[in-house]
Amino acid sequence: MFPRLFHFGSFGVPTYGVLVATGVFVGLLISVRNSEKQGIPPAKAWDFGIAVVLAGIVGAKVLYILLDWQSGLSLGQNLRQIFSLDTLQSGGVFSGGLIASFLVAVWFLRRHQMPALATCDAFAPGLAMGHAIGRLGCFAAGCCYGKPTDHWWGVTFKNLLPPPVVDALVPREPTQLFESGAELIIFFLLTWMLQRKKFDGQVFGAYMILYGVARFFLEFIRDDPGRGSVFGGVLSGTQLISLGLVLVGGLIWYLRPAPKMAMAPAAR
């Protein structure tokens, strides 16, 4: 763990925040560049990206608070802590950010009459890269950790973020690095696909399928609380959302526009 990059007296710069901000910036740069290649004006792409990012931050924080409240932890017991500095500096739940980003994206695309699927195709690789960088921040902060493990790659996360766990000094699965690596692979696949896509929505649908599958299986080795559970604890709330992503991505591919058939020359 490396939760602070450096200190100025009692003030410290969190590694998590710096890496998340870096991921957002790099992801937006990639997305705007891809958008221009798709015929979307860079100015509109920047506005769209910033709106979606802000929605994602708010959505991730809101779901974090709601799940914390549901689990009966301190935020649910003391409403004043919701607006405290500790809450602002803490992380969020990615699924909440994804849902909020999706809703704002739909509104923005309709309002500004942008090509929805083409825009989402352009932003999908940048989203994967930004998420890959952001997960490194989770690793540095000691959040989103995995279950105890005997594997050689196990990592001991000292001083785990609250809520504390009893076996905090036991080596754990570095699920943050696993997810970061998965997102990096997805980024390269989507970048390759974007240059060869055959229909609008192909790249975005692929992202939803690939990330949904990766996150669904990673959840089985995650061990940090706060993501909720469904079906009597059989699945986490994030796994249910992951299945939804796979379903929607599959529908985008299934309902893709049929290729235009060349007209046969008229008989003479």
ABEGO torsion letter per residue (X at the ends): XBABABBBEABBBBAAAAAAAAAAAAAAAAAAAAAAAAGBBAAAAAAAAAAAAAAAAAAAAAAAAAAAAAAGBAAAABAAAAABAAAAABBBBAAAAAAAAAAAAAAAAAAAGBBAAAAAAAAAAAAAAAAAAAAAAAAAAGBGBBBBBABAABBBBBGBBOBBBABAABBBBBAAAAAAAAAAAAAAAAAAAAAABABBGAAAAAAAAAAAAAAAAAAAABABBGAEBBGGGABBAAAAAAAAAAAAAAAAAAABBBBBBBBBBBBX
